[in-house]
């Protein structure tokens, strides 16, 4: 990395008169420390899309601009002194986030640096610019209305002078005092003046016109037309699916705000029953829309906000409490994306035991109509039945019919293989004999199609053995987990439980032998009827219960170098780390298999950096060579992370100059990857402005 050239006296003098000089020292790391990586990325996208307009700078270097987001936002950004005399941005924005470092503020800073890199002159902005007023008022939902109000108010009574220069309004009065002044200003106007002013606003702003129309309909009690418009808006907003392009951060999210507003108006007009009826259609159409959407939950979040109004209306309808609860349950059963949230809580909390008894009877009848599942049923069929039975169990509890719970649990366990739910209930009840009997039956019924359920049931039996302090059985379960999924955690768990069973030495020796050779002391064979037969090594000290025998894994016959390597790293044994790493890589290369995962290279290099710096450097080099040809932000970030690790290794080897040359070579070879170059800028703390100018010169 080349050292920065010292500035000449002429350049230093020029910097003192250049109000943009301090901005030129910012790096991408500075922006991410001020904001966050996501906001920086989105702010850059906003800037590239040309959303920043009317940017100017004050005489003391403060930026003021307008950014087009969901609506027009006013942003100001200034540099403040931070620790070690470093400059740190501080911003103010009229967006809902409002906090310093939002994406709109980032877009303004990036736009300034882009313009400086292109040699553009930045226009100055006056302290009398109307946008300072908006920042002072802080009301972001009606910025254009605010412009007019403040303009008129300013003409009437604002004239604060300091050295013949108007001071920004946020330096004069706080918001509460402004409210008082605006209220007094409006109070002085005549009825005709106010009517004329409001009609002007109605003509300019469609949203305000719609507000007045709805209020008139509200006063006249004419809600049928509004109901028709609401239904039309519902069809419109649920028609287009949401999408997000995760590469360029572009996308579309359906806007439910108008529909929510209309539903709220209908509730105000006493149309709660109609809103609830619309809610059924809305949820159905919304589920289809979410299913077809390709985003990260933005569409679901919009729908969720709208459904809050529906369930609030449900609470105030003329329906019986039992019918309200049934409505909620039907909605939850239809909700496959958890968009309803806690909006249903007030309705459910209003239910009395007699209401829940009515609900339970309905759910029992509904359950009887559903086809009974079995171990051959598809997942969706059993999942729906389980959800209905979950609500039935909940209804029985609220109705005070706890004696009926176990019969439902048992019937549904055999109908849908939901044995784990039954066993958990029996464990809580303390019925140990029933726990063992039902868990064993469940293991036998689920081990083929749903081995995860079978393993979970085995875990319940292990918990029962632990409660009874049957340590031999507990250790046997730990052995099953280790031989099924050998890793450092299951190995340590096995030793812990074997120690309680007083056989830790034998178990440890045989477990390590298994990792080194792949030969298990417990061999499982299956006959033509899939019956399992276990053959135990004579030295193996633990029993294997019958229900575990049916689950016992087959031998892999392959050593587990990765587990041994992980254990050596955790134990901080660098010689063993290199030994197992070499054996692992040698075997992979001998069998012509894909190269060992690059994450191992990083972990091994870190583990031996102090004791074997040259070897650590060699491993990091191999990692770097494998990553560099790859494209994409994640690969570029991995390259920078690898370089950060290489630099101290070369310093410890007295070869620090090689790091600078390595970075120069990488920049030269991959200069056609602009995103990669920006990430390298962060690595060597190159300023955004200098990097931009350099790349423009290269092109």
Secondary structure by P-SEA (a helix, b strand, c coil): ccccccccaaaaaaaaaccccccccccaaaaaaaccaaaaaaaaaaaaacccccccccccbbbbbccccccbbbbbbbbbbccccbbbbbbcccccccccccaaaaaaaaaaaaaaaabbbbbbbbcccaaaaaaaacccccaaaaaaaaaaaaaccbbbbcccccccccccccaaaaaaaaaaaaaaccaaaaaaaaaaaaaacaaaaaaaaaaaaaaacccaaaaaaaaaaaaaaacbbbbbccccccbbbbbaaaaaaaaaaaaaacaaaaaaaaaaaaaaaaaaaaaaccccaaaaaaaaaaaaaaaaaaaaccccaaaaaaaaaaaaaacccccccccaaaaaaaccaaaaaaaaaaaaaaaaacccccccccaaaaaaaaaaaaaaaaaaaaaccccaaaaaaaaaaaaccaaaaaaaaaaaacaaaaaaaaaaaaaaacccccaaaaaaaaaaaaaaaaaacaaaaaaaaaaaaaaacccaaaaaaaaaaaaaaccaaaaaaaaaaaaacccccbbbbbccccbbbbbbcccccccccaaaaaacccccccccaaaaaaaaaaaccaaaaaaaaaaaaaaaaaaccccccaaaaaaaaaaaccccaaaaaaaaaaaaaaccccccaaaaaaaaaaaaaaaaaaaaacaaaaaaaaaaaaaaaccccaaaaaaaaaaacccaaaaaaaaaaac
